[in-house]
Each structure stands twice: as structure tokens, then as C-alpha cells.
Amino acid sequence: MVRLLFLLALLARLAWSPAFAALDPAQLARLGADDSDEKIAAIAALAGADPEAVLPIFKALSEDALFVAGDKLLRLDGETYVDVATGKALTAPLENSEAVSINNRVRRTLDAALAGLRLFASEREVRLTAAKDVSANASAEILPLLDKALAKEADPQIKQLLVLAQAKASLGSPDAAARLKAVKSLADSADPAVRQLLAAMLDKSSGSYTEPDEAVRIAAVASLTQIERRIAVGENLGRIFTGISLGSILLLAALGLAITYGVMGVINMAHGELLMVGAYTTWVVQGLFRSYVPQWLDAYVLAAIPLAFMVAALVGVAMERLVIRHLYGRPLETLLATWGLSLVLIQAARVIFGPQNQEVANPTWMSGGIELYAGAMLPLNRIAIIGFALFVLLIVWLMMQKTRLGMFVRAVTQNRAMAGCVGVPTRRIDTLAFAVGSGIAGLGGVALSQIANVGPDMGQGYIVDSFLVVVLGGVGQLAGAVWAALGLGIVTKFLEGWAGAVIAKILVLLFIIVFIQKRPQGLFALKGRFVEN
């Protein structure tokens, strides 16, 4: 609290000075004094000087890069010493120079001064961070400072933040006209903090309104309505995008399952663990890049994609050759066997990688986000996942429609006995289909590793949803899998916002049960002739 009051007083002192003062040599000398009170007084005095001149000095003091040598004060800039008073560079430090030390009390004062001065820094990112801080904690005391910063600022994004901070700060002005102007200007905001400020003005819990002026209250109601509408739109856009992102993960998990289930009719309960295999492969590739080629670390995801596909495909082939092949036509035994395989894979991951979750860091080109709408931030890693899912979907479609393997897979899916009669090697197609389906699940693990920690149990949460996508979309139907995955993802996110995650899962499951009762073939019925075995 003391620090906040000092900051406001310091910023107010800076703000109300008619112009930035030149650096005072006497105050500069006090920075090197032994007494902490002298340093604090010097910091407060220098805060009213030209920010571009003061900021390097305060930064050097904060980073223990300020030295005193007799009556001179030196600032270390890289490997060069600069005389603070004259600005001249020195080839070597003066004799008997000592670093200026500061205690916690001085550092708190220094941080408070830097918070206001950074609004005038030459670096855009520094000013942007300072503008965000000031906008989040705007008050009437810093209005003159904001006016000066606005007059000097040319960057549109920073200027918008300062305008918002100026309006928020004006809400505490004693002038009703200033408050009215601020309330009207805040109508274009979508900041929940602004909504709280306007709602507080209309609070009547103490018997009378917090805002005494009726015209200001009427404007506050109108602005509050617009802000709430804008926030609601942003939240809904965010839910739709998150739902599409979830649907993309479900699609990657369900594509492989749709192929294996459609070709062999195998309910593979270990399919979720193939996601885990792909995620761990990504984690291992990241570690190898970090250890041996750190300069190419941002490319580890690209290298992990083919490796995750191959590793998951090999695991799938081993499962099909060693266990599943001997249980065709026995669905209950197959279900139990694949459930056992899932437990084996989970325990193997615990033994090899440990029971704790592992973190896979996003590459720099997948960090950050894009603000589509006020309050709706689209993370770049989720945008990349959606694009990756579309790319995999295109590859799978081309394989199924334009290749000999795809033709054989479709033939076996539609009528296994007839396909075998005309020379299709159904057993080999089973193995290849299982390898492709498992590899696609591994690709889903690559995508999942970018938004969640990698752990032995990570696939368990997706196996049920993957089966729901396959059943809802229609067995063996890519179009059905796409619509079912996206629909389930979006509906789930909206239901979670309305009723919570658990209730949302229950409602989705009930809907699918009712839907399958009415339409057993799913959204898209499989075309072709069938032979009942």
C-alpha cells in the first residue's frame, strides 16, 4: 500500500511539471550517496527530468550497473562506461570506482519510478508493457502523465491503451462533465475491468448511488449495456474457436479409429495410448533438438511429425500382428485384449519416462495469439493445430480416394467377403489399415502435446470421445467424422460454459444415445452392399 501511494505521488509530481526538466548534477551525485534516504530523494527528484535521459540511469541502478568514482557517476552500457553527467564514453573505468548498492527500500522506490517513466521509453515493447500496466491500474492522479504520454505517442496500439487508461482514470475526477465524457468513451471497450468500474458507479447498496450525477448514471447504463453485449460476443467467439480446436484433436484421434473400426470392426481400447505414443515421441525429439541442435529448436515439431507417425504405426502393427489378428470375429475378446494392451502401454510409459507429466514447449512461431475481436484471443498453437488437422484430413482423403491402398480399404470396409473373392489381400490390408490408423493417432499426439502436458494417462480422456465421433459420424465415413468431431467440440464447449464440464459430458452422451437410437447408421450412412457373416 505504501509503495502504491508513493507511485501515485511520484507520477503525479512528474505529470504536473510543465515540462521535463534537465538532469540536475546535484541530484545525480546524490544517487551515489551512502545514505538510502539520499538515494530515494534523488530518485524522486530525477523522476521529473527528461525520461529518455533518466531511464538509462535508473535501469543501470536497478541492474547494479551504476558506479561512483570520486565526484563522477558512471553507467555501464555493455562493455563501455558512460559518464552520466556529460554522456561521454570512457574506454576504461576510473580508478577507485565502486558500484552503487541499493537496499530493498530503495529498489521499491526505483521500481515505482521506472513504472511511470517507461511510458516514454524509446523501445516500443517497453512502452507497450508500461501502457498495459498503467491501463490496468489507472487513477485520477496520473491523468496529466497520461496526457503527456498521449501527446508524444504515435503507435496506434499503445495510444489505444493510453486512451482507455485516460478514460478509466477520468472516472475518479471530481468534475461531472469529465466523468460523463469518460463513461461515453468507455462504451467502445470490451474490458471486464471497465464493466466492473461502470457497475460500481451504479451500486446502491449504501442507500444512494455511488455516482451522484444522474446524467452520468444514464450514460453509464448505456455504456454498460454495449460493453456486456461486446463481451458476450467475444466469449462466444472464443468458445467457438476453442470448440473447433477441440474438434480438431478429436478428428485426428477419430480418423485413425474410423479406418481401423471400419475395416476390421475392431473396438480398439488402446487407441488413446497411440496418442500418448505420438506425444512422447514429440517430447523425445524436443529433448534431442535441445541437446544437440539448439539453434534449430523451433523446428523440432516438424521433425516430430513423421517420427510420431512411424513410431505409432509400428506400435499399431505390433498390436495387430501379435494380438488382434488372432481375435477377428470375436468382438468381446478383442475389446478386453485391447483394454489390456492399453494398460501395458500406460505402464511401459511410466517405467520408461516416469509417472510425472512432461512439458513440451511451443516453438516461438506457435507462441502468442491473434486478437480476432475484443476479448477473443486466438492462440497461435491452436490455430496451428486446426491447420494441421485439415492437412492430415486432406492427406487421408487423397489416400482413400486416389490410391490403390485406399481403394482396397474402401472395398474391405464395404464388403470384406466380396473383396477377398476378387483378389484383395484382406489380411495385408488389415495390417496396413491398422498401421495407417495408428500413425494418424500418433499425429494427434503431436498436436495434443502442444496444448497439454505429456503423461502416461493422457490418452484415456480421448478414447471415449473418439468412439463417439466415429459412431455419430458413421462408420468409415471421413465426412461424418469431420462434422461429428467439430460438432461435438463446439457443443461441448458451449455446454461447459453453461453447465460445467461434468454435466456437459453427460448431456453430450445422452444426445448421442438418443441420436443413435433414431439413426443407427450415424450422420452419413455407408454406401454399398453388405454381407452378414
Buried (B, 14 or more C-beta within 10 A) or exposed (E): EEEEEBBBEBBBBBBEBEEBBEBBEEBBBBBBBEEBEBBBBBBBBBBBBBBEBBBBBBBBBBEEBBBBBEEBBBBBEEEEBBBBBEEEEBEEEBEEBEBBEBEEEBEBBBEBBBBBBBBBBEEEEBBBBBBEBBBEBBBBBBBBBBEBBBEEBEEEEBBBBBBBBBBBBBBBBEEBEBBBBBBBBBBBBBBBEBBEBBBEBBEEEEEEBBBEBEEBBEBBBBBBEBBBEBBEBBBBBBBBBBBBBBBBBBBBBBBBBBBBBBBBBBBBBBBBBBBBBBBBBBBBBBEBBEEEEEEEBBBBBEBBBEBBBBBBBBBBBBBBEEBBBEBBEEEEBBBBBBBEBBEBBBEBBBEEBEEEEBEBBBBEEBEEEEEEBBBBBBBBBBBBBBEBBEEBBEEBBEBBEEEEBBBBBBBBBBBBEBBBEEEBEBEEBBBBBBBBBBBBBBBBBBBBBBBBBBBBBBBBEBBEBBBBBBBBBBBBBBEBBBBBBBBBBBBBBBBBBEEEEEEBBEBBEEBBEEBBEEEEEBBBEBEEEEEEE
